């Protein structure tokens, strides 16, 4: 499976985008960073959705062995992966796609992003967003990979896997090279990296539905840009939001605790705590 290069703006999950941005900032001119440098804030990406693979061997003998498996993945697959190889734990229906993507990541040193889709018993579409990030000590050989799985799900996780085992369509697939956070800004266009911004972390323009909650109240909103440390949020009643609240965005289950750092009539800027 030969993957084409795609822009980082293809990543639809906000927390996967934040993780990818953090990875690229750590790479700092290298093809990829060493795993020891990765220390993401839990507000950036829930470790329950991650798996760490060790890359062993080369060529046809190359294997990917699980070193860590997050709780959400244990729940979905109903089995512990530690010490097992990728081909031992991935369902047969997804094995070739999964292994080919891992090989591309290990060989190219690029991020690999894919979206798998299936249909549940109620004819609802369920997407699984998979992001693979390569790591290595000298930037020349990939020694570990981190996989992030993000489900768009409306039912219990253990029931989801059987649907992907029956049918799995690939909606998006591609590779992303390091260096995208250092790209020059040409215009304020969704998907462009605002490197001239003096915030703590580079933000990316998005359009994501969300809900903020406070004091047993809630209101819908739209997230217009986001980074690992904060976001800009807008909405008709956003001026009524308090100085602290929790934010949950579409396709995510984990809430982010927010503190307002600036206000406009229909938009506020928040910092993640």
N, C-alpha and C positions, 0 to 999 in steps of 0.2 A: 504494500500500500504506500504509494508515493503521495506525500502531503504537500500542498502548496503553501506559500507564505501568505498569511492573512494579517490585517491590522489588529492591534490590541483592542481597538474599539469593538471588535466582534464579540468580545467577552460580555455576556449579558448579566451575569451575576455580580452584584456590587462587591460582595466580599471576595470573590475570586479575582475581580479586577484589582482590588486593594492588595491582595496577596501577590499578584503578578507585578504590580507596581513596586512593591517592597522588594521583591526578588531582583528586579531590574536596577533599583537604586543600590542594592548590595553588590551587584555585579560590577558597577562602576568602571565600565570600559572593558571588562573581561567577558568571555562568552557566557559564563555563569559563576555564581559565588560558591564558596565552601559552605557546607551544611552548618558548620559550627557558628557561622555568623548570623544565621536565621533565628531571630527572636521576636516573632510577630506578637503584637498586642492581641489578647483574646478578643477585643472589640473589633479587630480587623477581620479575623476569621476564626470560627469555632473549631478548636482542635478535635472535637468529636466527629468532624466530617473529613478528617485527614487520614491518610495512610502513608507510611514511609517505607520505601523499597530500597534494598541494597542491590547494586548491580554487580553481578558475579560472572566471571568468564568473559569470553569474546566470541564474536561471530555466531555460528550456529549453536555453540554451546553456552551462549549467554543466558543467564537466568536472573530473575528479579525476585528477591526474597524479602518477605515482610518483616520489618523491624518493629513497627508500631501500627496499631489499628484503632481508630477512634470508636467511641461507644455507638455512634449512630450507624457505623458500618457493621459493627457486631450485630446490631438489632436488625438491619436489613438482610444480611447474609446468614444470620443465625449460626455463626461459627467463628472460632478464633483463628486468626491468620498468622500470628507470630511464629516465625521459623519456617513457614510454608512458602512455596514459590507461587508466582502469579498464575501459572497454568494449573496449579493444584486447586486454587480457590475460586477462580472465575468460572461461571456457568459456561457450558459448551457453546451455547448460542452466541455468547459475547466474547469467547476466547480469542478468536482470530483478530477481531478488531482491536481488542484490548492489548494483545501482545504486539501487534504491528505498531500501535501508537507508542507503546513503551520502547520498542526498538528505534523508532524515529527519534524519540526524545533522547535516548542514550547515545545514538549515533551523531545526531545533528547538534546537540547541546542547546536546542531551542525549546521554548515552551510548546506544548502540544495541547490544543483545545478542541473538544468535540461535544456535540449535543446528540444524545440518543433519545429516541421517542418511542412510546408504545401507547396502547389503548387499554384502559381498565374495563372491568365488567359493566360499568355504567356508560361506556362509550366516551369517556373523558380522556383527553390526551394528557400523558404524563411525560415530562422531559427530564432527562438526567444530564446535567452539565458536568463534564469531566475535564479537569485541568491538571496537566503533568508539568512539574518544574524540575529541571536538572540541577545537580550540585556536584562539585568536585573541588579538591584542594588547590590544584594549580591552574584551573581554567582550561585544561586540555583534554582531560578524560572524565566522563561522567561516572561518579562513584555511587551516588544515591539519587533517588527521585522521590519527590513528594506528590502524591495524588490527592486532589480535592474533588469530592463528589457532592453536587448540589441537586436535590430533587425538587421538582414542582409537584407537590403531592397533597391530595385531599383526603387521604386515608392512612391507616396505620402502616408504618414502614415495612414490617415483616410480610405484608400482603402484596407489596409492590414487585418484588423480585420475580414472582411467577409470571407476571405479565411481560417483563423484559425477556424471560426465557422463551416465551411463545413467539414474541415479535419484537424486533428492535430495528428501527429505521434510523439511519444517520442523517441528521438535518444539517449539521455544520461540522467541518473538520479542517484543521490546518495547523501550521507552525508559526510561532512568533519569535523573531530574533531579539536578543538583548539590545538595548540602546534606545528604546522608544521613549523613555522619560527624558532623554537629552535632545530629542528632536526639536527643531525651532518651531515657534508658533507662527502660523501664517494668517490665521483668522480665528475668531471666536466661534468655532464650528464644533458640534458634537463629535467626540472622538479625538480632538486635538489635545495635546498635553501642554498645560500652561506652565512652562518652565520658567517664565519670567515672574511668576507669582512668588512672593516672598513668604508664603505660608510654610509651616513646618514640613509638610509633605505635598507633593504635586497632586493637584486635583484634576479630575476628568469630568467633562460635561456628560450628563446622562438625563434621561427623562424616566423616572421610576415612581410608580405609585407607592404611597406609604400611609402609615397611620401613627399618629403620636398619641400617647396616653399619659394622663396625669390626674390625680385626685378623683379616681373613678369616672373620669371623663375621657373622651377620645374625639379626634377629628381626622379627616382624611387630608392628605397633602401630596405634593409632588416634590421629589428630590431632584434638583437641577444640576448639582455637581457634588462630587464626593471624593474623599481621599481616605487614607488610613486614620487620619486624626480628626476629620470633621466633614461638614457638608453645608450646602445652601438649600433651604427648604422654602417652598412657597405654597400659598393657598388662600382662599377667599377670607378665612377667619384666622389666618396665622398670627395676626397682631394680638389675638387674645391668648396665645400660648404663654405659659409661665416661663420663668427663667431656667427651669429644669424639668425634663420630661423624658420618656422613653420613646424610641422610634423603631418601628418594624417595617421593613420594605418588602415589596412583593417578591416572591420566590425565596424568602428567608423566614426562618422561624425564630432566630435569636434576636432579642431586643437590644438596642444600643442606648446606653444612658447618655443624654445630651445636656449640655449647658449652653445657653444662648450667649453669643459674644458680640453680635451686632443685630440691629433691627431696621427694617424698612416697612412701609405700609403693608405690602403683600409678600414680603420675603424676610427670612431671618437666616443668620449664619450660626451654626452650632459647632461646638467642640465635643468630641467623644471622650467620655471619662472612663 
